[in-house]
Amino acid sequence: MKIVIATLSLLMSANALSAGWISLEPKDNAGVEVFPSNFSSGIAAGVYFVHKSTFVSSETCSSKQFVAITDPKLADQTLSIGMFALASNKTIKLWVDGCSNNYLHGKAIKVLP
């Protein structure tokens, strides 16, 4: 039982440490993509922020060029915020926690001045 508790503690602490804010500066912003449901296999419906190269993140997703926002209500809100940031040449910060279909999974957004 102690081994199970120790293993779960290690797994949960490693996952908690990997979540955090990542930046998308205007010079690295390759755009915002929107995909509807059933668009293509392996792509969940949502808003995707695209980096010209790769995002710096400790997550182990196979693709770090995209941050996927797949929650429907949050996707609508982040699309508006993301378009504002693009139009005004602002840095976007995305809270990433885990992976969604091998892409970084975004859960929050903010725009820096």
Backbone as a chain_set.jsonl record, in Angstrom:
{"seq": "MKIVIATLSLLMSANALSAGWISLEPKDNAGVEVFPSNFSSGIAAGVYFVHKSTFVSSETCSSKQFVAITDPKLADQTLSIGMFALASNKTIKLWVDGCSNNYLHGKAIKVLP", "coords": {"N": [[0.819, -1.192, 0.0], [1.976, 1.211, 0.733], [3.751, 1.582, -1.345], [2.031, 2.037, -3.493], [0.813, 4.455, -2.698], [3.079, 6.113, -2.604], [3.868, 6.032, -5.308], [1.612, 7.182, -6.583], [1.734, 9.725, -5.426], [4.148, 10.715, -6.49], [3.516, 10.748, -9.243], [1.366, 12.567, -9.301], [2.556, 14.886, -8.281], [4.49, 15.443, -10.217], [2.857, 15.993, -12.42], [1.506, 18.254, -11.495], [3.563, 20.08, -11.35], [4.159, 20.514, -14.001], [2.193, 22.073, -15.162], [1.467, 25.419, -16.162], [2.057, 28.934, -17.011], [2.65, 29.883, -20.371], [4.341, 31.732, -22.93], [3.38, 33.629, -25.82], [4.781, 35.53, -27.925], [4.449, 38.472, -30.036], [6.288, 38.321, -32.222], [6.636, 35.609, -32.492], [4.181, 34.598, -33.071], [2.199, 32.678, -35.068], [-0.387, 32.72, -35.787], [-3.965, 32.15, -35.326], [-6.033, 29.396, -35.208], [-9.181, 27.94, -36.007], [-11.159, 25.154, -35.436], [-13.928, 23.183, -36.361], [-16.14, 20.687, -34.889], [-15.618, 17.264, -35.866], [-13.935, 17.875, -38.014], [-11.435, 16.819, -38.783], [-9.712, 13.726, -38.322], [-8.258, 13.237, -35.17], [-8.082, 15.898, -34.505], [-9.407, 17.995, -32.225], [-12.421, 19.884, -31.771], [-12.132, 23.391, -31.525], [-10.13, 26.26, -30.507], [-6.962, 27.07, -31.726], [-3.804, 28.144, -30.887], [-0.966, 29.183, -32.605], [2.478, 28.672, -32.756], [5.411, 29.983, -34.29], [7.649, 28.385, -34.149], [8.237, 26.403, -31.632], [6.419, 26.107, -28.546], [7.717, 26.863, -25.305], [7.653, 24.55, -22.916], [7.185, 22.301, -20.17], [5.574, 20.172, -20.541], [4.791, 16.939, -21.943], [3.792, 16.616, -24.509], [3.427, 15.52, -27.918], [3.396, 17.417, -29.956], [4.431, 20.655, -29.836], [3.888, 22.98, -31.072], [1.395, 23.994, -31.143], [-1.264, 25.305, -29.108], [-4.08, 24.036, -27.763], [-7.371, 25.039, -27.229], [-10.087, 23.644, -26.067], [-12.466, 23.594, -24.654], [-15.782, 24.532, -25.144], [-17.073, 27.066, -24.35], [-14.909, 28.504, -23.286], [-13.289, 28.496, -25.534], [-14.628, 30.246, -27.293], [-14.319, 32.657, -25.89], [-11.497, 32.872, -25.733], [-10.858, 33.074, -28.414], [-11.779, 35.632, -29.094], [-10.158, 37.21, -27.387], [-7.635, 36.428, -28.298], [-7.68, 37.328, -30.982], [-7.842, 40.084, -30.558], [-5.338, 40.471, -29.321], [-3.615, 39.757, -31.427], [-4.262, 41.758, -33.319], [-3.464, 44.046, -31.98], [-0.812, 43.686, -31.517], [0.178, 42.361, -29.171], [1.565, 40.474, -26.406], [0.652, 37.164, -25.708], [-0.35, 35.155, -22.997], [-0.663, 31.839, -22.069], [-2.305, 29.469, -20.064], [-1.225, 26.315, -19.553], [-1.979, 22.927, -19.208], [-1.323, 19.79, -19.308], [-2.042, 17.536, -22.092], [-3.89, 17.612, -25.17], [-5.065, 15.55, -27.461], [-2.38, 15.174, -28.302], [-1.506, 17.796, -28.475], [-0.535, 20.824, -26.759], [-2.553, 21.569, -23.966], [-4.601, 24.182, -23.448], [-5.904, 26.187, -20.803], [-6.496, 28.682, -19.886], [-6.217, 32.221, -20.613], [-4.34, 35.22, -21.042], [-3.585, 38.647, -21.758], [-0.713, 40.561, -22.254], [0.456, 43.898, -21.573]], "CA": [[0.0, 0.0, 0.0], [2.875, 2.36, 0.778], [4.309, 1.753, -2.687], [0.981, 2.639, -4.311], [0.691, 5.857, -2.276], [4.289, 6.82, -3.042], [3.819, 6.15, -6.76], [0.592, 8.184, -6.906], [2.251, 11.037, -5.012], [5.132, 11.139, -7.486], [2.828, 11.059, -10.493], [0.568, 13.777, -9.148], [3.431, 16.047, -8.105], [5.111, 15.727, -11.513], [1.844, 16.617, -13.255], [1.217, 19.586, -10.972], [4.687, 20.953, -11.658], [4.266, 20.79, -15.423], [1.219, 23.094, -15.54], [1.943, 26.78, -15.96], [1.891, 29.924, -18.07], [3.626, 29.958, -21.453], [4.191, 32.992, -23.667], [3.354, 33.704, -27.276], [5.101, 36.915, -28.263], [4.031, 38.815, -31.404], [7.257, 37.863, -33.227], [6.531, 34.151, -32.602], [2.79, 34.24, -33.311], [1.924, 32.265, -36.446], [-1.809, 32.823, -36.044], [-4.983, 31.467, -34.542], [-6.835, 28.525, -36.07], [-10.428, 27.467, -35.409], [-11.614, 23.913, -36.071], [-15.221, 22.686, -35.887], [-16.142, 19.257, -34.582], [-15.579, 16.353, -37.016], [-13.185, 18.443, -39.132], [-10.411, 15.864, -39.189], [-9.398, 12.801, -37.24], [-7.148, 13.654, -34.318], [-8.162, 17.319, -34.176], [-10.62, 18.306, -31.471], [-13.008, 21.199, -32.042], [-11.639, 24.413, -30.615], [-9.249, 27.329, -30.98], [-5.564, 26.656, -31.638], [-2.804, 29.2, -31.028], [0.144, 28.573, -33.341], [3.813, 29.253, -32.587], [6.229, 29.818, -35.502], [8.579, 27.287, -33.893], [7.59, 25.592, -30.605], [6.257, 26.706, -27.231], [8.578, 26.347, -24.251], [6.795, 23.943, -21.905], [7.681, 21.028, -19.647], [4.625, 19.112, -20.896], [5.391, 15.918, -22.809], [2.979, 16.452, -25.714], [4.264, 15.281, -29.095], [3.465, 18.641, -30.748], [4.448, 21.853, -29.002], [3.697, 24.146, -31.934], [0.006, 24.431, -30.979], [-1.981, 25.21, -27.837], [-5.493, 23.785, -28.078], [-8.415, 25.405, -26.267], [-11.172, 22.807, -26.571], [-13.711, 23.851, -23.938], [-16.538, 25.399, -26.062], [-17.26, 28.445, -23.869], [-13.581, 29.113, -23.193], [-12.794, 28.687, -26.907], [-15.228, 31.492, -27.797], [-13.69, 33.786, -25.201], [-10.084, 32.99, -26.103], [-10.782, 33.537, -29.795], [-11.904, 37.093, -29.047], [-8.958, 37.765, -26.758], [-6.519, 36.165, -29.202], [-7.77, 38.221, -32.142], [-7.467, 41.404, -30.055], [-3.885, 40.475, -29.113], [-2.988, 39.778, -32.749], [-4.486, 43.062, -33.955], [-2.776, 45.108, -31.248], [0.601, 43.315, -31.371], [0.404, 42.1, -27.748], [2.001, 39.141, -25.997], [-0.385, 36.306, -25.136], [0.083, 34.135, -22.039], [-1.635, 30.741, -22.029], [-2.115, 28.49, -18.996], [-1.211, 24.994, -20.173], [-1.996, 21.84, -18.239], [-1.524, 18.517, -19.977], [-2.11, 17.455, -23.556], [-5.174, 17.319, -25.79], [-4.733, 14.963, -28.772], [-0.947, 15.412, -28.532], [-1.219, 19.23, -28.468], [-0.608, 21.44, -25.44], [-3.95, 21.849, -23.628], [-4.759, 25.467, -22.797], [-7.059, 26.305, -19.913], [-6.745, 30.097, -19.576], [-5.476, 33.136, -21.469], [-4.265, 36.623, -20.655], [-2.828, 39.476, -22.703], [0.18, 41.487, -21.559], [0.553, 45.214, -22.234]], "C": [[0.867, 1.261, 0.0], [3.473, 2.642, -0.597], [3.286, 2.433, -3.598], [0.837, 4.124, -3.978], [1.894, 6.665, -2.735], [4.281, 7.04, -4.55], [2.799, 7.209, -7.182], [1.053, 9.59, -6.54], [3.254, 11.569, -6.023], [4.472, 11.537, -8.797], [2.049, 12.363, -10.39], [1.454, 15.009, -8.98], [4.109, 16.406, -9.419], [4.116, 16.426, -12.432], [1.547, 18.034, -12.792], [2.335, 20.564, -11.323], [4.745, 21.323, -13.135], [3.28, 21.866, -15.885], [1.807, 24.479, -15.299], [1.693, 27.664, -17.16], [3.006, 29.806, -19.097], [3.326, 31.199, -22.278], [4.14, 32.767, -25.166], [3.541, 35.177, -27.635], [4.706, 37.197, -29.709], [4.982, 38.293, -32.483], [7.178, 36.351, -33.468], [5.13, 33.676, -32.985], [2.562, 33.933, -34.792], [0.426, 32.231, -36.734], [-2.675, 32.061, -35.069], [-5.829, 30.659, -35.52], [-8.069, 28.053, -35.314], [-10.878, 26.235, -36.182], [-12.96, 23.497, -35.496], [-15.11, 21.204, -35.528], [-16.194, 18.456, -35.88], [-14.852, 16.93, -38.228], [-12.182, 17.436, -39.682], [-10.122, 14.939, -38.014], [-8.176, 13.305, -36.471], [-7.148, 15.128, -33.954], [-9.492, 17.573, -33.48], [-11.123, 19.691, -31.865], [-12.452, 22.194, -31.04], [-10.79, 25.454, -31.317], [-7.812, 26.882, -30.724], [-4.658, 27.865, -31.865], [-1.544, 28.56, -31.591], [1.42, 29.373, -33.131], [4.605, 29.016, -33.866], [7.212, 28.663, -35.37], [7.911, 26.317, -32.919], [7.478, 26.392, -29.313], [7.25, 26.081, -26.262], [7.673, 25.861, -23.128], [7.413, 22.631, -21.441], [6.707, 19.882, -19.913], [5.27, 18.159, -21.903], [4.561, 15.639, -24.058], [3.887, 16.281, -26.934], [4.378, 16.506, -30.002], [3.382, 19.848, -29.822], [4.353, 23.122, -29.847], [2.306, 24.749, -31.731], [-0.406, 24.363, -29.514], [-3.453, 25.111, -28.198], [-6.381, 24.216, -26.919], [-9.676, 24.703, -26.756], [-12.483, 22.941, -25.802], [-14.527, 24.857, -24.759], [-16.695, 26.852, -25.6], [-15.922, 29.173, -23.801], [-13.016, 29.38, -24.584], [-13.351, 29.978, -27.507], [-14.548, 32.711, -27.189], [-12.241, 33.966, -25.625], [-9.912, 33.425, -27.55], [-10.855, 35.066, -29.832], [-10.647, 37.745, -28.489], [-7.748, 37.595, -27.675], [-6.508, 37.071, -30.415], [-7.411, 39.655, -31.748], [-5.949, 41.498, -29.907], [-3.139, 40.52, -30.442], [-3.08, 41.163, -33.38], [-3.699, 44.181, -33.28], [-1.315, 44.772, -30.937], [1.004, 43.106, -29.906], [0.886, 40.677, -27.53], [0.836, 38.417, -25.327], [0.278, 35.346, -24.156], [-1.037, 33.103, -21.967], [-1.292, 29.81, -20.87], [-2.273, 27.115, -19.623], [-1.127, 23.94, -19.075], [-2.334, 20.542, -18.967], [-1.588, 18.637, -21.489], [-3.541, 17.155, -23.989], [-4.888, 16.849, -27.204], [-3.319, 15.313, -29.212], [-0.563, 16.884, -28.639], [-1.25, 19.729, -27.028], [-2.05, 21.848, -25.172], [-4.037, 23.141, -22.833], [-6.023, 25.544, -21.977], [-7.368, 27.741, -19.53], [-5.863, 30.946, -20.487], [-5.43, 34.508, -20.807], [-3.383, 37.344, -21.666], [-1.997, 40.452, -21.9], [0.241, 42.811, -22.31], [1.798, 45.34, -23.078]], "O": [[0.535, 2.252, -0.65], [3.677, 3.798, -0.969], [3.643, 3.309, -4.386], [0.749, 4.956, -4.881], [1.737, 7.791, -3.209], [4.648, 8.117, -5.02], [3.089, 8.04, -8.042], [0.786, 10.541, -7.274], [3.213, 12.747, -6.376], [4.831, 12.552, -9.393], [2.079, 13.175, -11.314], [1.12, 16.076, -9.495], [4.284, 17.591, -9.703], [4.487, 17.355, -13.149], [1.355, 18.926, -13.619], [2.078, 21.744, -11.564], [5.325, 22.35, -13.486], [3.517, 22.509, -16.908], [2.556, 24.685, -14.344], [1.188, 27.216, -18.19], [4.173, 29.646, -18.738], [2.187, 31.663, -22.319], [4.763, 31.852, -25.704], [2.59, 35.958, -27.645], [4.633, 36.276, -30.522], [4.531, 37.867, -33.546], [7.6, 35.865, -34.517], [4.917, 32.483, -33.199], [2.708, 34.801, -35.653], [0.007, 31.77, -37.796], [-2.197, 31.424, -34.13], [-6.284, 31.181, -36.537], [-8.004, 27.795, -34.112], [-10.969, 26.253, -37.41], [-13.125, 23.458, -34.277], [-14.109, 20.554, -35.829], [-16.75, 18.918, -36.877], [-15.121, 16.52, -39.357], [-12.092, 17.228, -40.892], [-10.27, 15.326, -36.854], [-7.19, 13.742, -37.064], [-6.304, 15.57, -33.175], [-10.561, 17.391, -34.064], [-10.339, 20.56, -32.247], [-12.315, 21.887, -29.856], [-10.737, 25.522, -32.545], [-7.487, 26.382, -29.647], [-4.734, 28.525, -32.901], [-1.105, 27.516, -31.111], [1.443, 30.591, -33.305], [4.483, 27.951, -34.471], [7.57, 28.033, -36.365], [7.1, 25.49, -33.336], [8.32, 27.239, -29.016], [7.586, 24.903, -26.384], [7.007, 26.658, -22.467], [8.078, 21.938, -22.211], [6.986, 18.74, -19.548], [6.19, 18.541, -22.627], [4.622, 14.539, -24.607], [4.986, 16.833, -26.976], [5.353, 16.629, -30.743], [2.392, 20.038, -29.116], [4.7, 24.209, -29.385], [2.069, 25.896, -32.111], [0.035, 23.485, -28.772], [-4.003, 25.992, -28.858], [-6.172, 23.811, -25.776], [-10.27, 25.119, -27.751], [-13.513, 22.447, -26.26], [-14.024, 25.942, -25.05], [-16.471, 27.772, -26.387], [-15.819, 30.328, -24.213], [-12.336, 30.384, -24.792], [-12.62, 30.722, -28.16], [-14.24, 33.677, -27.887], [-11.8, 35.093, -25.853], [-8.924, 34.078, -27.884], [-10.072, 35.71, -30.53], [-10.136, 38.714, -29.051], [-6.933, 38.507, -27.811], [-5.449, 37.537, -30.835], [-6.752, 40.362, -32.511], [-5.343, 42.487, -30.318], [-2.146, 41.236, -30.574], [-2.095, 41.678, -33.91], [-3.312, 45.152, -33.93], [-0.657, 45.49, -30.184], [2.035, 43.608, -29.459], [0.652, 39.791, -28.351], [0.13, 38.982, -24.492], [1.337, 34.789, -24.443], [-2.209, 33.451, -21.823], [-0.14, 29.407, -20.707], [-3.331, 26.788, -20.161], [-0.324, 24.041, -18.147], [-3.504, 20.242, -19.207], [-1.247, 19.662, -22.08], [-4.303, 16.521, -23.258], [-4.511, 17.649, -28.06], [-3.093, 15.701, -30.358], [0.606, 17.19, -28.874], [-1.909, 19.134, -26.175], [-2.706, 22.411, -26.048], [-3.602, 23.199, -21.683], [-7.075, 25.045, -22.376], [-8.399, 28.001, -18.91], [-4.889, 30.457, -21.06], [-6.359, 34.904, -20.104], [-2.549, 36.735, -22.336], [-2.497, 41.097, -20.978], [0.095, 42.847, -23.532], [2.024, 46.382, -23.695]]}, "num_chains": 1, "name": "protein.A"}
